[in-house]
Structure formats: C-alpha cells, structure tokens
Amino acid sequence: MLNLLLNLTAKIQRQVFIFEFFKSRIFIRNISVLILTLLLLFFIALQFLKIFTHHGESLTVPDFKGYSVSEVEKICKEKNLRYIIIDSMYVPDAVYFTVVDQNPKPNSKVKRKRKIYITLSSDTPPKVKMPDLIDVTLRQAISILQSTGLKVGDLEYVPDIAQNVVLKVKKDGREVRPGTFISKGSKIDLVLGDGLSSEKVSVINLVGLTYDEAVFALSGIGLNIGAIILNEAVRDTFSCVVFKQYPTASDVMISQGEAVDVWLTKPENFSKFKNQNSDTIIK
C-alpha cells in the first residue's frame, strides 16, 4: 500500500513538473523561435518557387509566320523562349522552310522559357490529277481547278465559235492532258474561244481584295493579272491586299485576255497606302 502511494505521488510530481516546464520562459522562447524559423523557411521557399517558376510574369508570343528557323531562334533567345519544329507542310506561295503555323498562337501570354511548337513550309507539294477541262466553260473550269487544289494562270483567247469555252490546257507553256499528275498549287493556263468576236469587258474594282481574290475575280470576266508590284518587303503574296490597280475600275473597256496590274501591301498598311493613292491617276 505504501509503495502504491509513493508511485502515485511520483507520477503526480512528474506531471506537475511537465506542466510547469510548458509554462516556463525557456519552453515558450524555444517554441517561439521554432515557429518563427518555420515561418521564415516557408516564406523563403515561396519566394524561391516564385522566382523559379516566374510566377505572375508573362511574355507575349511573337508572330513567327513567314520567318526562317534562324530568325525564330534569334527572336526566341531575345525573348527567353524556346522552340521545337514538330511538322512540315506544303503551303502555296509560302517561302520554303519558313514558319506557316505555331502553337501557342501569336499574342498569347506565356511564361519565360515556354516552348513554341512551329510548323515549317515544305518544298514538296503533293501531286494531284489534272482534271478534264476541255469543252468546259471558263467559270466551271475555275471552280474545278480550285476544288482540285490548282490555280488559274493566264487566259489566252483564240478565234473559235465557242466563246469562253476551254479549248486547251497548258502548264509552263506545254499542253497538259487530263489525268496527268502535277504538283498541287500549280498555275494552269487556259486557252479559250473568243466567240469569233472582239468582245470587251469593263475593268472591275480590285482595291481591298486579297491577291487570290483579285485573280479569281479577274478570271471570272476573262482578264489576267499583269504586273505585281509589292510596295514593301513582304514574304509572299498570299496575305497581301490590293491597294491600287491599273487600269482603274471605270467605264473603259478592254479586250478579254488583257491584264490588270496590281499594287500589293500588307493588310495592316492598306488604309495608309489606299489614302495616299486615292487621288492619284496612273497614266
């Protein structure tokens, strides 16, 4: 019984000692230092993580379309970005081995050292079969060529009773037979009948149209694209727009098969050059 009382008294004394220790200045000071140290370490870790991941910082992705690989590499170094070539594809009128697509898209917000995935233009277009255009009207021929992935080239009119009907099909000055495999995007010249007349057409307004739209519009009335004047250093005509033409849209009639010269610029500069030339008459 005495031993039991002694053990109980010792246990109570230990508990009292522990309780008093937790209330002591030494414990409170040590635990405070520990908490402050943990908070400081947590703050330092957050700051390091923020710096390492560039939290809250963003860069605007440049538009790489039309740029060569060396130019992309230079810009990425300046912008602290990275790039990876993931594919190549054939794009008509695009300069070989230049960027035709990218991800993320231009003007996207990304963090530093973000990888930009780019697709380059290929110099090997796919092959397509030349459709049979003989005895087809001009409008039908244009539609068939476009659906096949081919382009309308020059229109040549020869004396024939069948007006605006395809008599021959040529590529690079040589006659092309239906079924021949040719490169997609090739320009196909059409030899058309003039109906044994000297019919003339009015020049339509091309200002504001893209180059491809201008070609299509002129082809539809039996006219050709003549000289192409680029007012600035553009990489291709695919994205350019017409800001001036000669002959201008008027009541003047010209013969089918004749050409209209066009001046091209980038879309963002269209208004400036259009205004500069709005009162200019080319002679």
Beta strands, then each sheet from edge to edge (+ up, - down):
strand 1: 59-60
strand 2: 82-89
strand 3: 99-103
strand 4: 109-110
strand 5: 115-121
strand 6: 127-129
strand 7: 151-158
strand 8: 166-171
strand 9: 174-175
strand 10: 181-183
strand 11: 187-193
strand 12: 200-202
strand 13: 224-230
strand 14: 241-246
strand 15: 253-255
strand 16: 259-265
sheet 1: 1+ 4-
sheet 2: 2+ 5+ 3-
sheet 3: 6+ 10-
sheet 4: 7+ 11+ 8- 9+
sheet 5: 12+ 15-
sheet 6: 13+ 16+ 14-
end
